Amino acid sequence: MLKRIVYSVCGAAIVGLGLFSLFAWNPSIDPVIAPIDTEYSPQIIEHGKTLAAAGYCSTCHTPPGGAPYAGNYEMHTEFGTLYSSNITPDVKTGIGSWSEAAFNRAMRTGISRDGSHLLPAFPYEHFNKMTDDDITAIYAYIMTSVPAVEQIKKENGIPFPLNIRSLQAGWKLLFADTQTFEVNTNKTEEWNRGAYLAEGIAHCGACHTPRNALGGEKYAQMYQGAAIDGWIAPSLTSTSTSPIPWRKQHFYEYLTTGNSPLHGSAAGPMAPVMHKGLSALKDSDVHAISAYFGDFAGTNATDEPESNNILKAALAAQHEQPDQRINEGARLYATACQACHYSKDQLVKGRPLIAIGSATHLDAPTNLINVILDGLRSDQGISGVVMPGFRDALSDKDISAIAAFLRQTANQSPWPKLQQQVGEIRNQPRFEH
């Protein structure tokens, strides 16, 4: 009887494994000769260049100081280290032998030309929402305008059995959103255009949507914030902790300049989104994305006078600082920060009041500490405006004192174990974006 049970279980397992193997298997697509410029119009190629920028293709496929699109950009995940692929038209190590059909399949389903599954760090779930014409345009641009670079991809540091590509078929079945984009007839044309761009090529949810234990996006919490590359991508919805709710005009200003005086400046992984990505889009498209997220933030029901009152209170609070002789955080802030972040009666562009900034109102001090440590380069925040970093000038104790003071001025409960968190953030891997 026991043998019969064992045989039945083993037989069922073998049958199940066989069925899963059939499900996970995908045929390879024959290699082709790379297309020449005359196969695609200059307009299509230029459109593809714009879309590739909006999708941050170069950002994720180019390591610091490396050749554009040649891969080996290092990504740290909870499952190990990943290296992006070479997507230049090189035949040996890139995608030079990929047909348009193979490229389209990879963009929509995360399956390589040889039939193997791509890891979900490649956001095919979002690219699947693009039209065939837009995917074709990106293909045309890469294959005709990006220089071919022979560079072998580094081996990923993903442990067994997570490195078995066929298992990705099961992951896709459980967690991947395979739906194509559908127009919401209850929304405006502008809103739908913004939704198409944000959910598709810009793949905003890949960073701003929290993920489950196996890395799948929690679609029920879409855009409600997540940790990414040692930073926090804050909520873009009505769940935002920012004291002044995000409005369409705030999103537009942030996405076009890299800064919102009422919320803060773009740093870390968000900086290239504006300066190397969305800046390539038409102004109307950025307006559309702003309208889309303004609706998510629920700002249609927000009274502007209430925001003005919060702003006035924050400006007035600058004159009510505690005695700097007994408050170390206030003293350090006054000597290191206040000269740039003080505004008498109005906000100064590029120098937002930190007391109302998003970073001081998040549940964790991650973003605020990162900026204090490393500042803002001229290619972050507003172009040409810099903030010095204090990594080598201030101790963990000093930075935690400043952060605690700012948290207090924001009328928020203290961050727990703040000095310990400063040390951990200081010692985390520093990502180049």
Buried (B, 14 or more C-beta within 10 A) or exposed (E): EEEEEEEEEEEEEEEEEEEBEEEBEBEEBEBBEBBEEEEBEEEBBBBBBBBBBBBBBBBBBBBEEBBBBBBBBBBBBEBBBBBBBBBBBBBEBBBBBBBBEBBBBBBBBBBBBEBBBBBBBBBBBBBBBBEEEBBBBBBBBBBBBBEBBBBEBBEBBBEEEBBEBBBBBEBBEEBBBEEEBEEEEEBEEBBBBBBBBBBBBBBBBBBBBBBEEEBBBBEEBBBBBBBBBBBBBBBBBBBBBBBBBBBBBBBBBBBBBBBBBBBBBBBBBBBBBBBBBBBBBEEEBBBBBBBBBBBBBBBEEBEEEEBEEBBEEBBEBBEEBEEBEEBBBBBBBBEBBBEBBBBEEEBEEBBBBBBBBBBBBBEBBBBBBBBBBBBBBEBBBBBEBBBEBBEEEBEBEBBBBBBBBBBBBBEBEEBEEBBEBBBEBBEEEEBEB
